[in-house]
């Protein structure tokens, strides 16, 4: 049995290094780096959709995440989103900011809707640029460094809407 294993080790060495092993031979290990990608979580409540993004992002992944959020909004007739990108490890380029603004605009957003974008302090400069771009397109996006403030801003007015709905019934 030991002889067969040694023969396999010799073959592996020839495939990986192209040479025969010496007496101190150890089989080579081929290591593949893990593919880093953005993961995101979507939580839908009765009045808001929460999107949390983490990892390394690309524009394609952000587009896919936003489209899922948009579908959730349409399904439940919601118009409020809280996006938390504090766990992202990458920042978009200026060109990607324009593409994100176009994405929000193209996909549309329900009238009088609110998007709260929660960022880290080091992300705030680019986030403020995105806020300015999206607002010039007529959408209501506001950047927050505190998740509590962002959540309070998103929920603002929902209690009034609930009272009107209850009164109408």
N, C-alpha and C positions, 0 to 999 in steps of 0.2 A: 504494500500500500504506500509506503514511504517513497518508493522509487517512482511511482506514477505521479505523485505530487511534485517531486523534483523535476520531472519531465515537463509538467505544466508550467512550473516556474521558469524553466528555460525558454519555453515558447513565449510566455508573457514578456520576458526580458527582451527577446528578439523583436517582438512587435512594438514595444514601447520605446526602446532605446536604439534598436538597430544593431546591437552588438551582443556578444555572448557575455554572460555575467562572470565575475571573478568569484573567488571562494567566499567573499563576504556579501554575496548577492542577497538582496531583499526584493521581493516583488514590488513593482512600481504601482503607485496608486494614482489614478487620474481623478483630480478634484475638479468639480464643476462649481463655479460660483453661483450662489442662488440668484435667481432673477428677481430683482427688486421691482415692486410695482406698488401703486397706490391702492390701498384698501379703503372702502368707505362703507358706512352704515347709515341706513335710512330708517328713521323711526317716525311713524305717523300717529298723530293724536287727533282728537276731534276738531281742533282749531289750528294746528300747525304741523309742518313737516320739519324734522330735524335731520340734517346731513352732517356727518362727521367724517372727515378725510384724514388719513395718516399715511406715512411712508413717502415714497418718491412719486411725484405726479407727472403726467404728461397731459397735453391738451386733449388727446383722444380719451384718456381716462376721465378727465374732468367733464368732457362732453357726455360720455356715457352716464356718469353719475347725475349730471344735471337733467338729462332726458328721463332718467328713472324718477327723479324728484318731480319733474314736470308732469309725468304720467300719473303719479300719486296725487298731485294737486288737482288734476283734471278729474280723476276718479271720484275724489271725495269733495269736489267743489270748494277747495281751500285756496287761500290767497296769502299765506304767511309761511316764510321759510327762515330757519336759523341754520346757517352754515358755519361749522367750526373747523377751521384749518390750522389750528395751533399745533397739531401733531405732524403737519407736513414737513418734510426735510428739504424740499426744494422750493424755489420761488420762480414764478413765471417771468419771462422776459417781457420787455415793453410790447413787442409784437404779439405775444400771447395774451397780454392784457386787452389789447384791441380785439383779438379773436374771442376772448371770453365775453367782452361787452357785446359783441355782435351775436354771440350765442344766446345770451340772455334776451336780446332784442328780437332775434329771429324766431326763437321758440315761443316768444310771447310770454306774458305773465298776466294773471288775472288783474282786472282793474282794481285800483286802490290796494294792491298787494304790497307786502313789505318783505324785504330780504335783509336780515341781520347777518353780517359777516364778522365772525369772531376770529381775531388774529393775535399773534404774539407781538410784542413791542418792535422786534426787528423786522416784522412783516408789514408794519403799519404804513410805511411810505408808499409801497406798491399798492396796498389795499386802498389807500386814500385816492390814488390815481384811478383805480378801477371804480371806486365810488363816483368820482367826478365823471368818468366816461359813461357809466350806466345812467346817471342822473341826466346827462345831456340827451340821452335817448328817451327820457320820460319815465324811467322806472325808479322806484323808491328803494334804494340800497343804502344802508348805513353801516359803517365800520365801527366795531367795538373791540377793546382790548380785554374787557371783562365779560365773561359769559353771562353773569347775572344781569348786567346792564343790557346786553343784547336780548336776552330772554324777556326782560321786562318791557323793552321797546317793542318786541314782536307781539307780546300779549296785550299791549296797550290798546284799549278800545274794544277788545273782545268781550269784556264783561258788559259793556253797554249794548253790544250786538246781541248778547245772550238775553239781556233784559227785554229788548225789543221783541225778540223771537218769542219769549215766554208770554209777553203781553198780547202778542198777535194771536196766540193760540186760544 
